[in-house]
Amino acid sequence: MSVHPEAPAAAIARRVSALTVLSVGQVTHDRYGDSIVPGGCAYFGARAAAALGARSWLLTAVGEDFTCNDALLPLATHTVTGGATTVFTNSYPEGGLRVQHVETQAPSLHPPHLPPAFVKPDLLFLAPVMGEIDPRDPWQTTVDARLTTLSLQGFLKKGEDKQGRRVVVRDPSPLPDALFSGVDALFFSEEDLALFGSPELLERLRGLVPLVFVTAGEAGCTIYHGHHRLAAGIYSTDRVVDPTGAGDTFAMGTSVGLAAGLDAVQAALLGAAAASIVVEARGSEEISRVLEAWGRFDTLLQSL
């Protein structure tokens, strides 16, 4: 569908308000010194969907020690609880790629954990942080969603002990084609590809999924649609504090745009507007401000 000047962001926001979105994945404790901030791709996605106006459901897993229950209040949440919450510490060496350490890990998630009330959303967003979703599980047939999108990074990672700490490294296990069956759009970053991918991965994914979005930070996003290669820019902000969660928020903003009927480039601009809010704070601390993305999206639409 084409968006013209007479169809501003407000009209698209009304369509988003009619959507129901289901995100699946762990909510983490992201450690910043002595502080804990809730994180995880599914958490950023679910909170972003809620901030954009959709009805947001979250199927998640946390530990008995989870301390961020208040952060889940804007969501309809079904939680699998056991053991310890997944704890990540992220560091961003100057001029280098992100380094992640994982201290503990919460339980896995499987289709039988899904409550009957969550079975029929408009949008299914599969978003593990690190291996808690088995790529062989039939989520796409268990959930009756009109649109299914997937964040790839959590399927590519595992923890490995190095020098007394558990570091996130590439999981060499092959990803089955069945993981991508019924997936309408797929998201990962150039950094994911460099750290956890393989040279042939992108070409393989392009043959399996209709839309592949590859983000590159301030360079924007490349979109692969069949044989076509498209580009979408970012919303520039001078207040970059922390990039954690920006890719996750972009993925959900874009997914919501697709579910609302936008084309791939327009949807990516909604994702970019949403991500520009998240980077202005530490982790998910101001995730509710994603509501402000609609104004920024309007600005980006006018540039088309």
Helices and strands as residue ranges (DSSP letters): H 9-16, E 20-24, E 28-32, E 35-39, H 41-52, E 55-62, G 69-72, E 76-81, E 87-91, E 99-102, G 111-113, G 116-118, E 123-126, H 139-142, E 147-151, G 153-155, E 157-162, E 165-170, G 177-180, E 185-189, H 190-196, H 201-208, E 211-215, G 217-219, E 221-225, E 228-232, H 246-259, H 264-278, G 287-292, H 293-302
